[in-house]
């Protein structure tokens, strides 16, 4: 019984081992998020302020704000995560959190400065 349990646990560990996604996937995700953010910014840029009087015209700009903001935030997190160091246990949690906040701030400023 003990041998079967240990082999079952070994199989579970092997099956549930973390797998790093391929680099191409991260690059495709980043390019997709970038293009979504740019399309949302273009949509907002093309929108005329005079159309604000009619609430029926608010749907597209509101959708552009939500989609663009979400894609931009995901892009910031993706780039900050890529720069994050490996996990070092509980001792480096504070330093990692501070570094992550600095990376997020720097990446956000860089993205906002591009436009």
Secondary structure by P-SEA (a helix, b strand, c coil): caaaaaaaaaaaaaaaccccccaaaaaaaaaaaaaaaaaaaaaaaacccccccccccaaaaaaaaaaaaaaaaaaaaaaaaaaccccccccaaaaaaaaaaaaaaaaaaaaaaac
